[in-house]
Amino acid sequence: MTARALLAALLAAGRPLGSAELASQTAMGAEEVLGAVRKLQGLGLPVEGGPKTGWILRREARLAPVSFTAEEAGALVAALSTMDGSPEWRAAASRGVTRLAEAWPEVLPFKGPPAPLRAWGHPAEPGLPEPLAARAVAEGLCLAVALEGEETVLRPLALCGETLTAWCEGTSTLRELSLAEVRASALTGRSFDGAELRKALGLTVPDSTAP
């Protein structure tokens, strides 16, 4: 319950909250706040900071505007499209290519966004088959998914009919998605503790959708 209250406070604030402020908002002591922070971090949620600087749930980073020549933009696209590394880095690279394509399509060496999950390096399924979604929920398996104009990693928490409830690592939010919205999907090879994450989020699901 303490971790759930802390997560709710961080989500609502969108800025660093000091230990005293978190303790006041959640009716917890300083040691309880620190314990709740460590629990959320143990679940893999991007809670960053410290007692002196305050705690924040990291969202997408933003850079100051940068200008590129047509040649530089094309070189960036070529590099990002063939980037190797972890699934997370590959997904970020694919999102970067899509954003460059939307901002400056006339200088890019392709039309439209990159193929779904082209950089993941894992066998991809067209769409998100219900058996794969159900397995990810039951076994606590992270899924890489391609949506319209977006690639991200999901931690599936519940499946009700054609609706998947999942924690989205790209936006640090709880999302509900129709399976039909997913253009492609693949297992990332990472797992998570679904029961603990559901508990931290205060998510109650039918017995048939969770282990």
Backbone torsions as a table, in degrees:
resi	resn	phi	psi	omega
1	MET	NA	-37.9	-179.8
2	THR	-65.0	-42.3	179.1
3	ALA	-64.2	-38.8	178.8
4	ARG	-63.0	-43.7	179.8
5	ALA	-64.4	-40.4	179.4
6	LEU	-65.5	-43.4	179.4
7	LEU	-61.8	-41.9	178.8
8	ALA	-61.4	-41.0	-179.9
9	ALA	-65.6	-42.6	-179.9
10	LEU	-67.7	-39.9	178.0
11	LEU	-63.2	-40.6	-177.6
12	ALA	-71.8	-33.7	-174.5
13	ALA	-76.1	-48.5	-176.8
14	GLY	67.5	17.4	179.8
15	ARG	-149.6	166.6	179.0
16	PRO	-64.5	135.7	175.8
17	LEU	-118.9	126.6	179.5
18	GLY	-71.5	166.0	-178.5
19	SER	-58.7	-41.2	-178.7
20	ALA	-65.5	-41.4	-179.9
21	GLU	-66.9	-41.6	177.8
22	LEU	-65.1	-40.2	179.0
23	ALA	-62.6	-39.4	-179.9
24	SER	-67.8	-41.4	-176.8
25	GLN	-73.9	-27.9	-173.7
26	THR	-109.8	-0.8	-179.0
27	ALA	58.6	38.8	177.7
28	MET	-116.0	159.7	172.4
29	GLY	-82.9	169.2	-177.3
30	ALA	-59.7	-41.5	179.6
31	GLU	-67.7	-34.8	177.5
32	GLU	-67.4	-39.0	177.2
33	VAL	-60.3	-47.5	-179.8
34	LEU	-62.6	-39.6	178.3
35	GLY	-65.3	-39.6	178.7
36	ALA	-66.8	-39.0	177.1
37	VAL	-60.5	-46.5	-179.4
38	ARG	-64.2	-34.8	178.8
39	LYS	-66.1	-44.3	178.5
40	LEU	-64.3	-40.8	177.4
41	GLN	-64.0	-37.0	177.9
42	GLY	-65.0	-26.1	176.7
43	LEU	-82.3	-2.9	178.2
44	GLY	90.6	9.3	178.3
45	LEU	-79.8	140.3	-173.2
46	PRO	-79.4	65.5	175.4
47	VAL	-89.8	121.1	-174.7
48	GLU	-126.3	159.8	176.6
49	GLY	123.0	-154.5	-179.3
50	GLY	-166.7	173.9	-178.0
51	PRO	-58.3	-32.9	-178.1
52	LYS	-84.2	-39.8	-176.9
53	THR	-87.8	-17.4	-175.3
54	GLY	95.5	164.0	-179.0
55	TRP	-111.0	144.1	179.4
56	ILE	-142.9	145.0	172.5
57	LEU	-88.9	109.0	-173.2
58	ARG	-62.3	132.9	172.6
59	ARG	-109.7	-170.1	-178.3
60	GLU	-63.9	130.8	179.5
61	ALA	-75.1	148.0	178.3
62	ARG	-123.1	134.1	176.5
63	LEU	-100.9	156.2	174.2
64	ALA	-64.6	153.2	-179.9
65	PRO	-55.9	136.9	179.6
66	VAL	-128.1	138.7	179.6
67	SER	-99.0	139.6	176.9
68	PHE	-129.2	150.7	169.3
69	THR	-78.0	168.4	178.3
70	ALA	-59.9	-40.6	-179.7
71	GLU	-65.8	-41.1	179.2
72	GLU	-64.7	-41.6	179.3
73	ALA	-63.9	-42.4	178.4
74	GLY	-63.5	-39.5	178.6
75	ALA	-65.4	-39.2	177.7
76	LEU	-62.5	-42.8	179.0
77	VAL	-61.7	-45.6	-179.8
78	ALA	-61.4	-41.4	-179.8
79	ALA	-67.9	-45.2	-178.6
80	LEU	-65.7	-34.9	-176.5
81	SER	-68.8	-22.7	-178.1
82	THR	-114.2	15.8	-174.3
83	MET	-64.6	136.7	175.5
84	ASP	-105.5	169.3	179.8
85	GLY	132.9	-158.4	-177.4
86	SER	-70.5	159.6	175.9
87	PRO	-56.1	-36.0	-179.6
88	GLU	-64.8	-45.0	179.0
89	TRP	-64.6	-38.7	179.7
90	ARG	-65.3	-40.5	178.3
91	ALA	-65.0	-41.3	178.5
92	ALA	-63.2	-39.9	178.5
93	ALA	-62.9	-41.7	179.6
94	SER	-64.2	-39.8	177.0
95	ARG	-64.5	-37.8	178.7
96	GLY	-63.1	-41.3	177.7
97	VAL	-61.4	-44.1	-179.5
98	THR	-61.6	-41.3	-179.3
99	ARG	-67.9	-39.3	175.9
100	LEU	-63.4	-38.6	179.0
101	ALA	-63.6	-38.7	179.9
102	GLU	-71.2	-35.3	-176.2
103	ALA	-80.2	-32.3	-172.7
104	TRP	-148.5	63.7	-172.4
105	PRO	-64.7	-26.9	-174.1
106	GLU	-71.5	-16.3	-177.4
107	VAL	-105.4	1.2	-175.5
108	LEU	-93.3	147.1	-174.0
109	PRO	-82.2	24.1	174.4
110	PHE	-156.6	163.3	178.1
111	LYS	-105.1	129.8	176.5
112	GLY	82.3	178.0	-177.5
113	PRO	-74.2	161.8	178.2
114	PRO	-64.7	159.9	-179.8
115	ALA	-61.7	146.2	-177.9
116	PRO	-55.6	127.9	175.2
117	LEU	55.6	29.3	-176.8
118	ARG	-64.8	-23.8	-175.1
119	ALA	-104.2	5.5	-172.7
120	TRP	-74.7	-33.0	-179.7
121	GLY	78.6	9.9	175.9
122	HIS	-117.8	150.2	176.6
123	PRO	-58.0	122.8	-176.8
124	ALA	-101.9	142.6	175.3
125	GLU	-99.1	141.7	171.0
126	PRO	-68.4	129.8	-176.7
127	GLY	69.0	-157.1	174.7
128	LEU	-131.1	95.5	-179.5
129	PRO	-59.5	141.1	-179.1
130	GLU	-57.6	-40.8	178.5
131	PRO	-61.0	-36.6	178.6
132	LEU	-68.5	-41.8	178.8
133	ALA	-63.6	-43.9	179.7
134	ALA	-63.5	-39.9	179.2
135	ARG	-65.2	-41.5	-179.7
136	ALA	-62.4	-39.3	177.2
137	VAL	-66.1	-48.4	-174.5
138	ALA	-66.9	-36.7	-173.8
139	GLU	-102.6	-2.5	-179.0
140	GLY	66.8	52.2	-177.1
141	LEU	-108.5	131.5	177.9
142	CYS	-72.9	140.5	-179.8
143	LEU	-117.9	131.8	167.6
144	ALA	-88.3	129.1	-178.5
145	VAL	-131.6	147.9	172.8
146	ALA	-109.1	121.0	175.3
147	LEU	-109.4	-176.4	178.1
148	GLU	-66.7	109.4	178.2
149	GLY	72.2	18.2	-175.5
150	GLU	-155.3	138.2	168.9
151	GLU	-124.3	137.0	-177.0
152	THR	-155.7	176.7	176.7
153	VAL	-112.5	132.0	179.3
154	LEU	-112.8	147.0	168.3
155	ARG	-110.4	94.2	-174.8
156	PRO	-63.7	132.2	-176.0
157	LEU	-117.9	-27.0	-179.1
158	ALA	-159.5	146.8	176.4
159	LEU	-130.1	117.5	179.3
160	CYS	-122.7	102.0	-175.8
161	GLY	65.2	-119.0	179.7
162	GLU	-101.0	11.0	-177.4
163	THR	-109.9	124.9	179.1
164	LEU	-105.5	127.7	173.2
165	THR	-101.7	126.7	-174.4
166	ALA	-150.7	151.7	170.6
167	TRP	-83.0	125.7	-178.1
168	CYS	-95.5	118.5	-179.6
169	GLU	-70.7	-28.9	-178.4
170	GLY	-68.5	-33.9	-177.4
171	THR	-113.5	-3.8	-177.0
172	SER	53.0	47.7	179.1
173	THR	-139.6	159.6	172.8
174	LEU	-85.9	126.8	-175.7
175	ARG	-125.9	151.4	171.8
176	GLU	-115.3	124.7	-176.6
177	LEU	-127.0	140.9	169.6
178	SER	-78.6	139.1	178.1
179	LEU	-57.4	-28.5	-179.1
180	ALA	-69.9	-19.4	179.6
181	GLU	-74.0	-21.5	-173.6
182	VAL	-83.1	123.0	-179.1
183	ARG	-82.4	-33.8	179.3
184	ALA	-159.0	157.4	-177.5
185	SER	-150.5	154.6	178.4
186	ALA	-158.6	146.4	173.1
187	LEU	-71.6	140.9	-178.4
188	THR	-91.5	-14.4	-175.2
189	GLY	91.2	-1.3	177.7
190	ARG	-104.8	153.3	178.0
191	SER	-127.3	170.3	179.8
192	PHE	-151.7	165.3	179.5
193	ASP	-89.0	95.3	-176.0
194	GLY	-63.9	-40.1	-178.8
195	ALA	-63.0	-43.8	-179.7
196	GLU	-67.9	-38.8	-180.0
197	LEU	-68.2	-41.3	176.2
198	ARG	-60.5	-40.4	179.6
199	LYS	-64.7	-44.1	-179.6
200	ALA	-63.8	-33.6	-179.3
201	LEU	-87.2	-7.5	-177.6
202	GLY	69.0	31.9	-176.6
203	LEU	-92.9	121.4	177.4
204	THR	-106.9	124.8	-178.3
205	VAL	-128.0	155.1	176.0
206	PRO	-60.1	150.7	-178.9
207	ASP	-56.8	-29.3	-175.5
208	SER	-73.4	-14.2	-176.1
209	THR	-107.1	-3.1	-178.6
210	ALA	-139.3	151.8	-179.4
211	PRO	-69.2	NA	NA
